[in-house]
Amino acid sequence: MQTKTPNSIKRSNSSSRAGQKPPTRTEVSAGGVVFQRTTHGPLIAFLLDPYNKWTFAKGHVNRAVGESLPNAARRETEEEMHLTSLTLHERLGTAEIWFHDRYKHKGTLVHKYITYFLMEAPTGSVGYPQLDELIHAVAWVPLSEALDFSSYENLGPVLQKAIRRIEQMTKPSKPAVVAQ
């Protein structure tokens, strides 16, 4: 079992300097929880992020061009995992995180909202990491192992909903009973 890491921090009411609050930003991202059907049951795709944590693809919504959350989720998932022909099924929920930006707006406290969507990849999809975004690996995990595989605690509700929906969608149908 992996060590769970909360990917959020609590915002402090105290200021970093007397009478001064640290700069904050709000960001909106979207991502995908991807599964595929196999003869041994459905698998969920995870990526190994720049912090060596197993999670799902996500990225910023390009609001300047009017990009929608579902389109951003599909684009980011395709880019980060190199998966194609994804079918978007439904919105799973939104996770909120707080963190200090280490890249673009260094030191800024960021409140990020990430909306996840359930997506299906064609059977036999492999995927590979987007190395220039410091994604280290892509792994396909059986549903029964997915909750333990996920590194971030705050994704639990999204992942649990995804698992329930995948189980419903992939449940073998019962043969029809014909009355005689």
C-alpha positions, -999 to 999 in steps of 0.1 A, spaced: 0 0 0 13 34 -9 16 63 15 -12 88 10 -2 124 5 -27 152 8 -20 176 -21 -35 205 -3 -25 228 24 -47 247 48 -46 285 43 -33 303 74 -50 335 86 -17 348 97 3 369 73 39 362 62 49 398 70 33 421 96 0 433 81 6 417 47 -11 386 33 8 364 8 -4 368 -28 -30 343 -38 -44 330 -71 -74 310 -81 -69 284 -109 -93 262 -128 -82 228 -142 -99 197 -156 -88 162 -159 -97 126 -167 -101 93 -149 -96 69 -178 -106 33 -179 -105 5 -205 -123 -28 -207 -102 -60 -208 -111 -97 -207 -98 -97 -171 -120 -67 -161 -117 -30 -163 -84 -11 -157 -79 25 -146 -50 46 -159 -27 65 -135 2 87 -142 33 92 -121 35 130 -116 66 153 -111 64 146 -74 65 108 -79 29 104 -69 3 84 -87 -26 105 -99 -47 114 -129 -41 137 -159 -52 173 -154 -43 207 -166 -55 243 -170 -86 253 -188 -78 277 -216 -104 302 -208 -89 329 -231 -102 308 -261 -135 297 -244 -124 261 -237 -149 241 -218 -141 219 -188 -148 187 -207 -127 197 -237 -98 208 -214 -101 174 -196 -99 155 -228 -70 176 -242 -50 174 -210 -55 136 -207 -46 130 -243 -15 152 -240 -2 139 -206 -9 102 -213 -7 100 -251 -41 83 -253 -64 88 -282 -100 81 -292 -112 87 -256 -149 86 -250 -161 111 -223 -188 96 -202 -196 120 -174 -185 146 -148 -172 129 -116 -167 159 -93 -144 187 -84 -114 185 -60 -100 216 -44 -63 220 -35 -41 247 -20 -4 249 -27 25 272 -31 34 276 -68 70 266 -75 71 273 -112 52 301 -130 41 324 -100 68 313 -75 57 316 -39 21 325 -47 -5 306 -27 -28 289 -53 -64 277 -47 -71 253 -75 -104 237 -85 -99 205 -106 -130 190 -122 -126 154 -133 -145 135 -159 -148 97 -165 -133 87 -198 -130 54 -216 -100 44 -238 -103 17 -264 -94 -18 -253 -57 -24 -258 -47 12 -252 -12 16 -237 -4 53 -232 30 68 -224 41 98 -203 45 134 -215 81 137 -205 84 174 -212 57 179 -185 78 157 -161 53 129 -162 73 98 -154 51 68 -162 16 56 -171 2 25 -154 -30 6 -159 -44 -7 -126 -73 -32 -118 -103 -15 -102 -97 -36 -70 -63 -19 -65 -71 16 -76 -79 32 -42 -47 19 -27 -27 29 -58 -38 65 -58 -13 88 -39 -35 117 -31 -62 115 -4 -83 143 -17 -90 123 -49 -107 96 -29 -143 107 -35 -137 112 -73 -120 78 -76 -147 61 -56 -174 75 -78 -154 65 -109 -151 29 -96 -189 27 -89 -197 40 -124 -172 17 -141 -186 -13 -123 -221 -4 -134 -210 2 -170 -190 -30 -172 -213 -53 -153 -222 -83 -174 -258 -82 -184 -281 -110 -173 -297 -131 -200 -333 -123 -206 -357 -148 -191 -384 -158 -215 -417 -168 -200 -432 -200 -215 
